[in-house]
Amino acid sequence: MEFASSADVKEIMDMYGRVVEKVNTTPVRLGWNTDVYPDVSFVNSAVENGEMCILKEDGRITAAAVVNHEVNPEYDTIDWEIKGPKERIATIHALAVTPEKQGGRVSHSFLADIEDYCREKGDLAIHLDVIDTNIPAYKLYVGNGYKEKACIRMYYEVVGSREFWMMEHVL
C-alpha cells in the first residue's frame, strides 16, 4: 500500500469509473456515480490531505480507498466498543478494487495493509459503513474480523436515504 500523488488521480478515477460501471449492473447497486461520488474533487482532496491509499500491482492501481477520521453525525448514535477519542478512530471510505481483480485476495491484502497503517499511526479502531445491498463488502469485513454494531438509515447525496451496516474493527 502507498499513498496516491496527484499523478495518480486520472488512473484512480478511471478505476472508480470501471468499478461503478460494473457494480451498478449487479444486485449490489451501490448507486455510486463518479459525477457525484467518488468524484474527482473527492479524490483530489483525499490526495492533497494524504488520505488516498492505493495498492499497485505491476505498476497499475488495483485498489483505492480513503482513510481518515471523518464520519457522518449518525456515527455518534452507535454503541461502538471503542468510542474515542475520535482522532484515534479511523474510517475507511470508497474502498474499491478494479473489476479485473475482484473476487481474488486483493481486497483482503489491501484491507490488511490499511489496518497495519492505522495501527502504526496509533488508531484504536476502524469504523465504517456498508450500504445494505453490498453483500460482498459486508462479507469482506466480517471475514476480516469486523463486527456489525448496528444497521441504521443514513443519508448520502449519491444514494439518498438508505440502510447501512455500521462496522467496527478494534485494532
Phi and psi in degrees as GROMACS dihedral restraints (atoms count N, CA, C in turn):
[ dihedral_restraints ]
;  ai    aj    ak    al  type     phi  dphi    fc
    3     4     5     6     1  -145.1    20    10
    4     5     6     7     1   172.9    20    10
    6     7     8     9     1   -98.5    20    10
    7     8     9    10     1   138.3    20    10
    9    10    11    12     1   -72.0    20    10
   10    11    12    13     1   150.9    20    10
   12    13    14    15     1  -112.1    20    10
   13    14    15    16     1   173.3    20    10
   15    16    17    18     1   -60.8    20    10
   16    17    18    19     1   -26.4    20    10
   18    19    20    21     1   -67.6    20    10
   19    20    21    22     1   -17.6    20    10
   21    22    23    24     1   -91.2    20    10
   22    23    24    25     1   -10.6    20    10
   24    25    26    27     1   -58.5    20    10
   25    26    27    28     1   -46.4    20    10
   27    28    29    30     1   -60.2    20    10
   28    29    30    31     1   -45.9    20    10
   30    31    32    33     1   -65.5    20    10
   31    32    33    34     1   -37.5    20    10
   33    34    35    36     1   -62.8    20    10
   34    35    36    37     1   -45.8    20    10
   36    37    38    39     1   -65.0    20    10
   37    38    39    40     1   -38.1    20    10
   39    40    41    42     1   -61.5    20    10
   40    41    42    43     1   -42.1    20    10
   42    43    44    45     1   -64.5    20    10
   43    44    45    46     1   -48.3    20    10
   45    46    47    48     1   -58.7    20    10
   46    47    48    49     1   -38.8    20    10
   48    49    50    51     1   -60.7    20    10
   49    50    51    52     1   -43.5    20    10
   51    52    53    54     1   -66.6    20    10
   52    53    54    55     1   -38.5    20    10
   54    55    56    57     1   -63.3    20    10
   55    56    57    58     1   -48.4    20    10
   57    58    59    60     1   -60.0    20    10
   58    59    60    61     1   -45.9    20    10
   60    61    62    63     1   -58.2    20    10
   61    62    63    64     1   -43.0    20    10
   63    64    65    66     1   -73.2    20    10
   64    65    66    67     1   -52.6    20    10
   66    67    68    69     1   -68.6    20    10
   67    68    69    70     1   -31.1    20    10
   69    70    71    72     1   -77.2    20    10
   70    71    72    73     1    -1.6    20    10
   72    73    74    75     1  -101.8    20    10
   73    74    75    76     1     2.7    20    10
   75    76    77    78     1  -109.9    20    10
   76    77    78    79     1   171.5    20    10
   78    79    80    81     1   -61.9    20    10
   79    80    81    82     1   -18.0    20    10
   81    82    83    84     1   -61.9    20    10
   82    83    84    85     1   -45.4    20    10
   84    85    86    87     1    36.4    20    10
   85    86    87    88     1    68.7    20    10
   87    88    89    90     1   -58.0    20    10
   88    89    90    91     1   -31.9    20    10
   90    91    92    93     1    85.1    20    10
   91    92    93    94     1     3.6    20    10
   93    94    95    96     1   -62.0    20    10
   94    95    96    97     1   149.6    20    10
   96    97    98    99     1  -150.7    20    10
   97    98    99   100     1   115.2    20    10
   99   100   101   102     1   -66.9    20    10
  100   101   102   103     1    -2.2    20    10
  102   103   104   105     1   -82.3    20    10
  103   104   105   106     1   -19.5    20    10
  105   106   107   108     1  -118.5    20    10
  106   107   108   109     1   -52.8    20    10
  108   109   110   111     1  -164.7    20    10
  109   110   111   112     1   131.8    20    10
  111   112   113   114     1   -78.5    20    10
  112   113   114   115     1   113.9    20    10
  114   115   116   117     1   -96.9    20    10
  115   116   117   118     1   174.5    20    10
  117   118   119   120     1   -64.9    20    10
  118   119   120   121     1   -32.7    20    10
  120   121   122   123     1   -68.7    20    10
  121   122   123   124     1   -37.2    20    10
  123   124   125   126     1   -61.4    20    10
  124   125   126   127     1   -47.3    20    10
  126   127   128   129     1   -66.1    20    10
  127   128   129   130     1   -46.3    20    10
  129   130   131   132     1   -59.3    20    10
  130   131   132   133     1   -43.9    20    10
  132   133   134   135     1   -62.1    20    10
  133   134   135   136     1   -43.9    20    10
  135   136   137   138     1   -64.0    20    10
  136   137   138   139     1   -39.8    20    10
  138   139   140   141     1   -63.7    20    10
  139   140   141   142     1   -48.2    20    10
  141   142   143   144     1   -60.7    20    10
  142   143   144   145     1   -34.6    20    10
  144   145   146   147     1   -88.3    20    10
  145   146   147   148     1     2.7    20    10
  147   148   149   150     1    68.5    20    10
  148   149   150   151     1    33.0    20    10
  150   151   152   153     1  -113.1    20    10
  151   152   153   154     1    -6.9    20    10
  153   154   155   156     1   -91.0    20    10
  154   155   156   157     1   107.2    20    10
  156   157   158   159     1   -92.1    20    10
  157   158   159   160     1   138.9    20    10
  159   160   161   162     1  -134.8    20    10
  160   161   162   163     1   156.3    20    10
  162   163   164   165     1  -122.3    20    10
  163   164   165   166     1   132.0    20    10
  165   166   167   168     1  -118.4    20    10
  166   167   168   169     1   144.6    20    10
  168   169   170   171     1  -130.2    20    10
  169   170   171   172     1   127.9    20    10
  171   172   173   174     1    53.2    20    10
  172   173   174   175     1    38.6    20    10
  174   175   176   177     1    78.3    20    10
  175   176   177   178     1     0.9    20    10
  177   178   179   180     1  -110.8    20    10
  178   179   180   181     1   142.4    20    10
  180   181   182   183     1   -72.2    20    10
  181   182   183   184     1   124.4    20    10
  183   184   185   186     1  -110.6    20    10
  184   185   186   187     1   -16.1    20    10
  186   187   188   189     1  -154.8    20    10
  187   188   189   190     1   153.5    20    10
  189   190   191   192     1  -149.7    20    10
  190   191   192   193     1   150.4    20    10
  192   193   194   195     1  -163.5    20    10
  193   194   195   196     1   153.0    20    10
  195   196   197   198     1  -101.8    20    10
  196   197   198   199     1   133.1    20    10
  198   199   200   201     1  -124.0    20    10
  199   200   201   202     1   118.3    20    10
  201   202   203   204     1  -152.8    20    10
  202   203   204   205     1  -157.8    20    10
  204   205   206   207     1  -121.9    20    10
  205   206   207   208     1    22.7    20    10
  207   208   209   210     1   -96.3    20    10
  208   209   210   211     1   133.5    20    10
  210   211   212   213     1  -141.9    20    10
  211   212   213   214     1   161.6    20    10
  213   214   215   216     1   -72.0    20    10
  214   215   216   217     1   156.1    20    10
  216   217   218   219     1   -58.0    20    10
  217   218   219   220     1   -28.2    20    10
  219   220   221   222     1   -61.9    20    10
  220   221   222   223     1   -22.5    20    10
  222   223   224   225     1   -59.2    20    10
  223   224   225   226     1   -29.2    20    10
  225   226   227   228     1   -70.0    20    10
  226   227   228   229     1   -13.5    20    10
  228   229   230   231     1   -91.1    20    10
  229   230   231   232     1    -4.2    20    10
  231   232   233   234     1   -89.6    20    10
  232   233   234   235     1   143.3    20    10
  234   235   236   237     1   -86.6    20    10
  235   236   237   238     1    74.1    20    10
  237   238   239   240     1   -71.7    20    10
  238   239   240   241     1   150.6    20    10
  240   241   242   243     1   -67.9    20    10
  241   242   243   244     1   -44.4    20    10
  243   244   245   246     1  -107.1    20    10
  244   245   246   247     1   113.6    20    10
  246   247   248   249     1   -98.4    20    10
  247   248   249   250     1   -14.9    20    10
  249   250   251   252     1   169.5    20    10
  250   251   252   253     1  -178.4    20    10
  252   253   254   255     1   -67.9    20    10
  253   254   255   256     1   147.7    20    10
  255   256   257   258     1   -58.0    20    10
  256   257   258   259     1   -32.4    20    10
  258   259   260   261     1   -72.9    20    10
  259   260   261   262     1    -2.5    20    10
  261   262   263   264     1  -112.7    20    10
  262   263   264   265     1    14.0    20    10
  264   265   266   267     1  -120.4    20    10
  265   266   267   268     1   113.0    20    10
  267   268   269   270     1   -80.8    20    10
  268   269   270   271     1   156.5    20    10
  270   271   272   273     1  -131.3    20    10
  271   272   273   274     1   136.5    20    10
  273   274   275   276     1  -102.4    20    10
  274   275   276   277     1   130.7    20    10
  276   277   278   279     1  -124.6    20    10
  277   278   279   280     1   144.9    20    10
  279   280   281   282     1    53.8    20    10
  280   281   282   283     1    39.8    20    10
  282   283   284   285     1   -70.2    20    10
  283   284   285   286     1   127.2    20    10
  285   286   287   288     1  -146.5    20    10
  286   287   288   289     1   147.7    20    10
  288   289   290   291     1  -119.0    20    10
  289   290   291   292     1   135.7    20    10
  291   292   293   294     1   -54.7    20    10
  292   293   294   295     1   140.9    20    10
  294   295   296   297     1   -52.4    20    10
  295   296   297   298     1   -33.7    20    10
  297   298   299   300     1   -65.2    20    10
  298   299   300   301     1   -20.6    20    10
  300   301   302   303     1  -112.2    20    10
  301   302   303   304     1     0.6    20    10
  303   304   305   306     1   -68.2    20    10
  304   305   306   307     1   146.5    20    10
  306   307   308   309     1    89.7    20    10
  307   308   309   310     1    -6.1    20    10
  309   310   311   312     1   -99.2    20    10
  310   311   312   313     1  -151.6    20    10
  312   313   314   315     1   -99.2    20    10
  313   314   315   316     1     3.8    20    10
  315   316   317   318     1   -58.6    20    10
  316   317   318   319     1   -45.8    20    10
  318   319   320   321     1   -63.9    20    10
  319   320   321   322     1   -38.5    20    10
  321   322   323   324     1   -65.6    20    10
  322   323   324   325     1   -45.1    20    10
  324   325   326   327     1   -63.1    20    10
  325   326   327   328     1   -45.1    20    10
  327   328   329   330     1   -62.8    20    10
  328   329   330   331     1   -44.5    20    10
  330   331   332   333     1   -62.1    20    10
  331   332   333   334     1   -41.7    20    10
  333   334   335   336     1   -61.9    20    10
  334   335   336   337     1   -40.4    20    10
  336   337   338   339     1   -62.9    20    10
  337   338   339   340     1   -42.6    20    10
  339   340   341   342     1   -62.4    20    10
  340   341   342   343     1   -44.3    20    10
  342   343   344   345     1   -61.3    20    10
  343   344   345   346     1   -43.5    20    10
  345   346   347   348     1   -60.1    20    10
  346   347   348   349     1   -44.4    20    10
  348   349   350   351     1   -59.5    20    10
  349   350   351   352     1   -45.8    20    10
  351   352   353   354     1   -63.2    20    10
  352   353   354   355     1   -42.8    20    10
  354   355   356   357     1   -59.9    20    10
  355   356   357   358     1   -46.5    20    10
  357   358   359   360     1   -60.1    20    10
  358   359   360   361     1   -34.4    20    10
  360   361   362   363     1   -89.8    20    10
  361   362   363   364     1     3.9    20    10
  363   364   365   366     1    93.8    20    10
  364   365   366   367     1    11.9    20    10
  366   367   368   369     1   -68.6    20    10
  367   368   369   370     1   147.7    20    10
  369   370   371   372     1   -94.8    20    10
  370   371   372   373     1   -25.6    20    10
  372   373   374   375     1  -159.6    20    10
  373   374   375   376     1   164.9    20    10
  375   376   377   378     1  -119.1    20    10
  376   377   378   379     1   128.7    20    10
  378   379   380   381     1  -115.3    20    10
  379   380   381   382     1   144.2    20    10
  381   382   383   384     1  -159.9    20    10
  382   383   384   385     1   168.7    20    10
  384   385   386   387     1  -124.2    20    10
  385   386   387   388     1   149.2    20    10
  387   388   389   390     1  -128.2    20    10
  388   389   390   391     1   124.1    20    10
  390   391   392   393     1   -60.6    20    10
  391   392   393   394     1   143.9    20    10
  393   394   395   396     1   -61.3    20    10
  394   395   396   397     1   -17.5    20    10
  396   397   398   399     1   -90.4    20    10
  397   398   399   400     1    -7.0    20    10
  399   400   401   402     1   -92.4    20    10
  400   401   402   403     1    69.3    20    10
  402   403   404   405     1   -60.8    20    10
  403   404   405   406     1   -40.8    20    10
  405   406   407   408     1   -58.4    20    10
  406   407   408   409     1   -42.1    20    10
  408   409   410   411     1   -67.5    20    10
  409   410   411   412     1   -42.3    20    10
  411   412   413   414     1   -56.6    20    10
  412   413   414   415     1   -46.9    20    10
  414   415   416   417     1   -64.7    20    10
  415   416   417   418     1   -37.2    20    10
  417   418   419   420     1   -58.5    20    10
  418   419   420   421     1   -51.1    20    10
  420   421   422   423     1   -67.0    20    10
  421   422   423   424     1   -46.5    20    10
  423   424   425   426     1   -61.1    20    10
  424   425   426   427     1   -41.3    20    10
  426   427   428   429     1   -66.1    20    10
  427   428   429   430     1   -16.1    20    10
  429   430   431   432     1  -110.3    20    10
  430   431   432   433     1    22.0    20    10
  432   433   434   435     1    92.2    20    10
  433   434   435   436     1     5.6    20    10
  435   436   437   438     1   -78.3    20    10
  436   437   438   439     1   144.6    20    10
  438   439   440   441     1  -109.7    20    10
  439   440   441   442     1   136.0    20    10
  441   442   443   444     1   -76.8    20    10
  442   443   444   445     1   121.8    20    10
  444   445   446   447     1   -99.4    20    10
  445   446   447   448     1   -24.9    20    10
  447   448   449   450     1  -173.0    20    10
  448   449   450   451     1   166.1    20    10
  450   451   452   453     1  -127.0    20    10
  451   452   453   454     1   116.7    20    10
  453   454   455   456     1  -131.7    20    10
  454   455   456   457     1   162.7    20    10
  456   457   458   459     1   -89.7    20    10
  457   458   459   460     1   129.5    20    10
  459   460   461   462     1  -136.7    20    10
  460   461   462   463     1   158.6    20    10
  462   463   464   465     1  -109.5    20    10
  463   464   465   466     1   129.0    20    10
  465   466   467   468     1  -128.2    20    10
  466   467   468   469     1   139.3    20    10
  468   469   470   471     1   -52.4    20    10
  469   470   471   472     1   -42.0    20    10
  471   472   473   474     1   -71.1    20    10
  472   473   474   475     1   -27.9    20    10
  474   475   476   477     1  -120.7    20    10
  475   476   477   478     1    -8.3    20    10
  477   478   479   480     1    78.9    20    10
  478   479   480   481     1  -152.3    20    10
  480   481   482   483     1   -88.9    20    10
  481   482   483   484     1   116.8    20    10
  483   484   485   486     1  -140.3    20    10
  484   485   486   487     1   167.7    20    10
  486   487   488   489     1   -84.8    20    10
  487   488   489   490     1   139.2    20    10
  489   490   491   492     1  -135.0    20    10
  490   491   492   493     1   137.5    20    10
  492   493   494   495     1   -80.1    20    10
  493   494   495   496     1   132.4    20    10
  495   496   497   498     1   -99.6    20    10
  496   497   498   499     1   119.1    20    10
  498   499   500   501     1  -116.0    20    10
  499   500   501   502     1   147.9    20    10
  501   502   503   504     1  -137.3    20    10
  502   503   504   505     1   139.4    20    10
  504   505   506   507     1  -129.2    20    10
  505   506   507   508     1   115.0    20    10
  507   508   509   510     1   -80.5    20    10
  508   509   510   511     1   128.2    20    10
